[in-house]
Amino acid sequence: MNSEFNRYKEIVEEHLLDFIPEIDHKSITIYEAMKYSLTAGGKRLRPVLLLAACEFAGGDINRALPYACAIEYIHTYSLIHDDMPEMDNDDLRRGMPTNHKMFGNAMALLAGDGLLSTAFEVMHKDELLYFDDSAKLKRRIRATYEISKYCGCRGMVAGQVADIEAEGKQCSKEMLDYIHINKTAALIMAAVRAGAHLGGADDQMMEALTLYAENLGLAFQIVDDILDVVGDEATLGKKTGADLENNKSTYPALYGLEASQQRLLELTENAVNALADYYDNAEFFTQLVKDLAVRVN
């Protein structure tokens, strides 16, 4: 990743645990389980995108940190639940035992619940600081709403439901796009739109960033699908071939590798074109989606 990505990522890593509320020692296991998955590494793509969109729109990224960390809490909760036997049944995540392998199924379920509820506590707590500034408060309420909408039953959760119900079935192109627009792209769109709201983006910028994020999200999922077929387990830190084993609906399964790579190139071009009017100011975003495509070349 480029140096700007690493700059944002380092800020996120530095503050990731800052917003976790103090937990009573009698319930300390939930903190340990939450912390275990939060600090296991990862690209931090969603909080990075939130900070980058905020700064792109002219905002102060330090003021956006609660929302950046909150969206990573939500993403991490989704991974903990995805890995459980009832869903993808994975033993490894980022080269480490998955949460349920470390803490048991019940505690892993609760760790996910804890991270999800903490995310909303963090965002609402930040909103309470701006009751005397209606403009800034409205930006924060809009950011919280975007994250709420796209992580739930009209976004990520909807995609996960459709993904599970499509297992072992012939999946149409429309359904496959629906699954991945919701399962993967939705939270990426939430990150970008929330950051843009916090930065004070106008309607034109919001529309351009949203189009960019949707294409980036679909490209990200296709890369993930391709790497599950041709990737190296040691590099990825997780088992490959799991999609085929679980009869998942994926782009390579439906179209084949060559057509999936072609679709990836189309989405990359669409993402770049979405921000063409912003020229060099959008270099971070355009370079990010280009770097993503390179991972499978």
Secondary structure, 3 states (H helix, E strand, C coil): CCHHHHHHHHHHHHHCCCCCCCCCHHHHHHHHHHHHHHCCCCCCHHHHHHHHHHHHCCCCHHHHHHHHHHHHHHHHHHHHHHHCCCCCCCCEECCEECHHHHHCHHHHHHHHHHHHHHHHHHHHHHHHHHCCCHHHHHHHHHHHHHHHHHHCCCCHHHHHHHHHHCCCCCCCHHHHHHHHHHHHHHHHHHHHHHHHHHHCCCHHHHHHHHHHHHHHHHHHHHHHHHHHHHCCHHHHCCCCCHHHHCCCCCHHHHHCHHHHHHHHHHHHHHHHHHCHHHHHHHHHHHHHHHHHHHCCC
